[in-house]
């Protein structure tokens, strides 16, 4: 299940999630913001920032897994 929605995430939320992952590539990070904050399609965000779409997809999957785990953790409180 996708926890993160294209174009619906705040820059603050994205920044905090990135801090909790191993994602460090400035190009991947810029593409993530384009997709999650501004709603650009993954393919177009990857092209715009010069990254392989599969690498962007992997990073987005990692962020989504983190968000899912975080929501599960919150439910325990």
N, C-alpha and C positions, 0 to 999 in steps of 0.2 A: 504494500500500500504506500502510495506517495504521501508524504507528510508536507513536503514543500511544494508550493504552487507557483507556477510561472507568473511573474508580474505581481505577486501578492505579498512578497516578503520585504520587510523593512531593512534598510542598510545596517541598522544596529544589530538586528537579529543575525543577518548574514555574517557580519564582522565577528560576532561572538562565536558563532558556530565554526568559522574558519580558524579561530584561535584554538579550538578544541580538536582540530584535525591536523594532519600532516601536510595539508595543501599549502604550498609556498610559492608556486609559480605566479608571478605577477600577471602573466597573460591569461592563465586559467582563472585566476581570481577575477580579473576584469570581465571575462566571459561569463562567469557565474553571476556577477552583479547584473550584467546585461540581461541574462535569462530570468533570474529570480526577482530582481527588483523592477526592471523595466519591461519585462515580458517578451523579449526577443526570443525567437525560436533557437533551440540549441545549435542547429546547423549554421544559422546566420551568425550567432555569437561566436562560434568557433572560427568561422571564416574571417570575421571582422578582426579578431584578435590573433589570428595566425596560429591557431592550435588545432591539433587533430580532434575531430569530433569524438572519437572513442575515448580520448584522454579527458575531454570535458564531461562526457557521459559518466566515466569512472568517478571523477571528482563529485559530480552531482549525486551519484549513487552513494558515495561515502557520506556526503552531507545528509542525504535523506535517511540513511541508516542511523546516523548520529541523532537526528531529530526524532526518529522513531524510538530509539533507546531512551532519549531524554524524556519523552512523553510517558513512556512506561515507568520510568523512575519517579516522575512527578505523581503518577497515579498511586504509588505506594505510600506517599506522604499523607 
